Amino acid sequence: MIILETKNLSKDFSGLSVIDDLNFSLSRGEKRAIIGPNGAGKTTLLRLLTGELRPSAGDIYYESTKISGWSSHTIARQGIARTFQIVNLFLNLTVEENIRAAAQVNHLWLSWSPSIRQTTETILALIRLDNQSRRPVRELSHGDQRLMEVGVALAQKPKLLLLDEPTAGLSPVETRALTELLHQLRDITIVIVEHDMEVVLALADKITVLHRGQILAEGRPLEIQENKQVQEIYLHKNSLASERSEQ
Amino acid sequence: MSVSIKLVLLLLITVLLALAPSFISVFQLSLLSSIFIWGLFALSFDLLFGYTGLLSLGHSVYFGLGAYGAALSIKHFQLEWWAGLGIGLLLALMVAALIGFLVVRVKSHGFIIVTAVTSLICFLLAQRWNGLTGGDDGISFSVAPIALGSIEWPFSSQIVRYYFALSILLLCFIFLWWLTRTPLGQAWKLIRENEGRAEMIGYPVTQLKFVVFVIAGTFAGLAGATYALTNRFVWAGLFHWIISADGIIWTLFGGAGTLIGALLGTGALFSIKEWLSEVWKTGYPLLVGSVLLLLIRFAPNGLMGLARSFFERRGRS
């Protein structure tokens, strides 16, 4: 069953096309990775899906309802949550306040809903930051702030979770912990934009390769790895880049 | 500091203020009454600026409207004090809703400029519309006493004015303290901290800004109406943006985003001003300015920030 679909979606900035006539669909419950070289339009696609950007043309359907043109907060309230490539949290508020803010959003405005405390505690335990709940987020390590990004998104109780390079800047140990956490999320449809192929292969049921705002290839991880065009345009470059960074 | 200690402190201060007329002079009572009224104005400003991060230079508009709403309705229609108070409050609420609808969509510097313009327009209108407002000379009026059965408390009595301003301030403080602790109050803090992220989580930022703008405007209107009733005089200068700037200074001096800080800041600056004006009659604004600069340099989070770091240091040692 399709949860999200884009039809002839395009986005250009001052005539420069970043997403070009894109037809993309996602089944409920699947874990999809989006990969592609820098400038392929991956983050722009996430920004279009969450209403941060308005499409230049085409439409977005979520659970069969057209959501293109809707505001970000309305889309978020339908069950689409997003994490950011660069940490984007309430840095001066505590860990608990950040999670609670996201958990409370769909409840009453003048009294705290009793279920909020439980949701907050569950999320804090899941991201293993329950022992740091009173600390301001700005005092956390980069790895923990990345976990907080995921925690805040999960506290929204999303049906569709969009992760924008969640492991960027993490150590191998932290990357493994985050991958394990994402593995545990069975009932949520996940879209992950990621450069780390190990994370992609460990998580994704299916991979979409974007190139110049269009789908270059789509399929199961093994099919993508063996795709010659993908190897030429992205995977080869990516492995060279990883080799260089390892050196 | 725990909530129970805060409540005990608040109760002690309330009792002290309630007993104050028996041991302080009439002049000091008058000074305290002014602090209560302008403190309420600062409280309403703190909601907008300290909690939500909206720096408005047009907050004086609602103070002026509250004051004129009460003054004109009492002067021309011989209404009771409570009806005048209600009309001042309603007028401020309606205009705040109208202006708020237009300005909350404007962001950062634009918001400061647009709100300053609203204040300038209202000030010039009030100044020129002499027949209605009295312009710079203002208008005076008399208010019927507060009556409870056969007992009457006239507004000409300083003690009545003192208790009247104190009661309104206390009621408003308790309400606003509760409001800032609800999810709605917490949502305003999210806007101050990271507006974009709050929107992405699902908070309707523009609507939330509108709500806080109207509530803050209404409470500024209530402060204005209380000012009118206790002074029985209003003038065009109440709309001037400089009054909004005073609100900013009082809030920053006490500590923004704490409510109690806005009250402390107003009280401290009023008292410092009184004291320094006795020390150096002509040049006291220079001294007040120096005190302000020193506080901003060494305690950017105001008096409440100083108190907080003191308690934290004590807790650690």
Contacts between the chains, C-beta under 8 A, distances in Angstrom:
chain1	res1	chain2	res2	distance
A	50	B	200	6.7
A	52	B	200	7.5
A	71	B	199	7.6
A	71	B	204	7.7
A	72	B	199	4.9
A	72	B	200	5.4
A	73	B	199	5.1
A	73	B	200	7.6
A	73	B	201	7.8
A	73	B	202	5.1
A	73	B	203	5.9
A	73	B	204	4.9
A	73	B	205	6.9
A	74	B	204	7.9
A	76	B	199	7.9
A	76	B	200	6.1
A	76	B	201	6.0
A	76	B	202	3.7
A	77	B	202	4.5
A	81	B	201	7.8
A	82	B	200	6.2
A	88	B	194	7.0
A	88	B	196	7.2
A	88	B	197	5.3
A	88	B	200	7.8
A	89	B	194	7.0
A	89	B	197	6.6
A	90	B	190	6.1
A	90	B	193	4.3
A	90	B	194	5.2
A	90	B	197	6.6
A	91	B	193	7.2
A	91	B	194	7.5
A	92	B	193	5.7
A	93	B	189	7.3
A	93	B	190	7.8
A	93	B	193	6.1
A	97	B	186	7.6
A	100	B	186	7.8
A	101	B	186	6.6
A	101	B	187	7.6
A	101	B	190	5.5
A	101	B	198	7.7
A	101	B	201	6.6
A	102	B	201	5.0
A	102	B	202	8.0
A	104	B	183	5.1
A	104	B	186	7.4
A	105	B	201	5.6
A	105	B	202	4.2
A	105	B	203	6.1
A	106	B	202	6.9
A	107	B	183	6.8
A	108	B	183	6.9
A	109	B	182	6.8
A	109	B	183	5.4
A	109	B	184	4.4
A	109	B	187	7.5
A	110	B	182	4.9
A	110	B	183	7.1
A	110	B	184	6.2
A	111	B	182	6.7
A	111	B	183	7.4
A	112	B	182	7.7
A	112	B	183	6.1
A	152	B	201	6.9
A	156	B	201	6.2
A	156	B	202	6.4
